[in-house]
Structure formats: C-alpha cells, structure tokens
Amino acid sequence: MSDLIPVEERALAATREWVRHLSTRFDLIAEDVSPWSQHDNRRLVIELMKNLAISRPGAMLYVIDRARAGWDIADEALRQLIIDYIERGQPMPISFAAYTETLVHSPRRELRGKKKSDYVLRDLAISSLVWNLCDTFNLKPTGRSTRRRSACSIVAQALGEEAHINMSAKRVEAIWLVYAPAIVQ
C-alpha cells in the first residue's frame, strides 16, 4: 500500500509527525526545552556556556574574552556563575573576580543583530529533519527536480504547517549547509 502513495507525500507525513514530536518539550541538560522556542534556545546555550566556563581555566578565559567583546550569552553565563558562587559562599576563581570588577565599573556591551545562540537548537533540529528525510526516503537535501521535491522544501512546508514557523526552502537549505557537516558523519 505504501508504494501507491508518492514518496513526497509519505515524506511530508513523516516530517509533520517528527515536527509535532519535537514540538513537545523534552529534557535536555536537566532543562525542559523546545527547539522551536527562541527563549529555550537561549537558555540552553547559556547553560552550555556556563559548563564550558567551569570546565577548565583556558575555557573560562575564552568565555570571559567573549563577554568582554560584547557577546551577551557569555556575559549572562558569567553573571549567573558569579551569583552561584556568591550564593554558595564559595570563593570565585580569580578571573571571575576580575570580570566582576568589569561588571561594576563599565556599561554592559552587547553586539547588535540576530544572535545565532537564539536559534542553535532549532537549526540543529531542522538539519536533523532534513537528514532523516534524506536517509529514510532517499531524497536529495537541496535542489529542484521535476520528478521529486528536495528534503529542505518538505521540511519548510512541515515547519509551517505543524510548528507555525514560516521559513522558505532556501532558508532551510542555508541552515542545512551550515550544520550538515556535523550531522552527516
């Protein structure tokens, strides 16, 4: 019976189901998140940045440098870590104490424009959807054909219908091209 239904229809139905599944919140790093929520994407990246900062001294300095350069995610992660140290009554690493001085004596700097950190989980989910379609239904990720739609165009349609995310197939392709190397290994 499934052979009678065109592959694009089966692929779209499967993608709709996958998008619905991803729309339910799930536990990731002890946080309930949805890949479609900008707020959840931001929270997740802040948690990852905090974990990076406390993982080793070199990483801590990297996060501090990013915060001083105006990356608001790094700044927010450091602020939360500093508050955690103060509330627990633990001595802070010297580099945190130095950053606290910066917080007290200088205005908050913030880079303008769209922030990738607000969409990283969403973009990874979209790329995974494209890869699942390619793998499951033997579709090409990008391009147009008179015989068959691309996985990116199917994902764009399903996102609009199921998650109310209006995104063109070209935008899905652009996301796919950024994350594909990490997913297709």
N, C-alpha and C positions, 0 to 999 in steps of 0.2 A: 504494500500500500504506500509506503513512504517513497518508493520510486516514482509513483504517479504525481507526487507533489514536487514542483520545481525546487531545486536546491536553494535558490534565493529565498523562497517562502519558508522553507524549513530553517534556514539560517536566521532569518528575521525573527521567527517564532522563538528559536533558542536564545537569541540575543535579548529579546524582550524579557524572557524568563531570567536570564543572567542579570540584567539591569535591575529587575524587580528584586532579585535576591540581594544584590549589592546595596539596594536602597534601604534594606533593614540594617539597623545599626549592629555593628559587631565589635567584639572585644579585640583591641589591638594595643599592645603595650599597656595593659591594665586601664585602658580608656575605651569607652564606647564611642565609636566613630562611624561616620558615613562618608564614603568617598565623594559624594556629591555636595557635601556641606563645606563651604569656604572656611567657616569657623572651626570645624573639626580638622580640616587640613592644617590650619594654622596651629591648633593645639598640639597635633601630632608632631609637627616639625619643631615646635618649642621643646617638647619632651625629648625628641631625638637630639636636639642641640644641647640640652641640659646633660643628657647621658654622655654625649661627646665631651663636653667641657670637664666632667669629673673623671673621665676615663684615663687620662694621662696628662702630665704637665704641658707637653707640646700642643695637645689638642685644646687645652684650656687657653693657652696663649693665642691660638688660632681664633677661637670664639671671641676672645676679648678684642683682638685686632679687627674682626668683622664688626663687632658692636661699635668700636670707635670710628669705623669707616661709615657708620650710619645704617648698618643692616639691623632693622628693628627686631627681627626674630632673635638674633644673637643677643641684643640688648635685653629683650624681655626674658630670655632664658637666664641670663646672668642676674637680672633683678630678682627673679624667683629663687634662684640658688642662694643669693645673698640673704634674702628673707628667711629661707630654710635654715641656713647656718645660724642666723641671729635667734630665731625662734627655738632652736635646739640648744642654744647656748654653747655652740662649738666654735672653736677658733677657725677663722677663714684662712684659706690659702693666701699667701702674701699678694699674689696677682689679683685676687678678688678684692682684697682690701684696697689695693691701688685703684681698681676700677670703681670702687665705692667713692673714692676721692673725686674721680672724674664725674660721677653722677651728681655729687653735691655741688661742684664748682662750675659745671658747664651745662648749657642748654642741651636738651635732647635733640640729636641729629637723626634725621630719617630720610632715606632715599625715596625719591618720588617714583610714581609709575606702578604698573602691575607688579605684584610680588609672586614669584614662582612658588614660594612656600605656601601660598594660599590655595594652590591647585595641584601640588605634587601627588597627593594620594589619588585625586580624581584622574589625573593624567596617567598614572600607573594603571588604574582600573580600566581606563579606556584602552590603553595599549594592550592590556591583558585580554580584553574583549576581542580586539582585532586579531590577536594571536590565536585565541580559541576558535574563532571563525575560520581562520586560515587552516588550522590544524584539523578541525572537525569536519569542515565542509570542502576542503581543498580549494579555497578561494584565494585569489591574489589580494594582498593587503591594499594596494593602491592601483590606480589606473581605471580607465573606462574600456568597456568592450560592448559590442552589440549583443554578444551572447550571454554575458554574465556580469553582474554588479561586483564592485570591489567590497572587501570586508569593511573598509572605512566608511563607505556610503551606507552600508547596512547598520553599522554601529551608530552613525549620526542619526539615522531615522529612528532607531530604537531608543536612543537617549531622549529625543524629542517627545516620543510617544509615551515612554514609561517614566522618565525622570524629569520631564519638562525642562530639559536642557537643550536649548536651541543652538545647535552647533552645526556648521556646514561640514560636508565630507572633506573639504580642503583643510579645515581646522583639525579634524580628526587625523588626517594624513600627516599634518605638521607635528602633532603630538606623537603619533606613531613613529615618525622618523627620528625623534629625539630619544624615545625610550626603547625602540626595537632592539638595539644592540644589547641592552641589559636583559631583555626578556627572551630573545631568541639565541640562547647559548647552548 
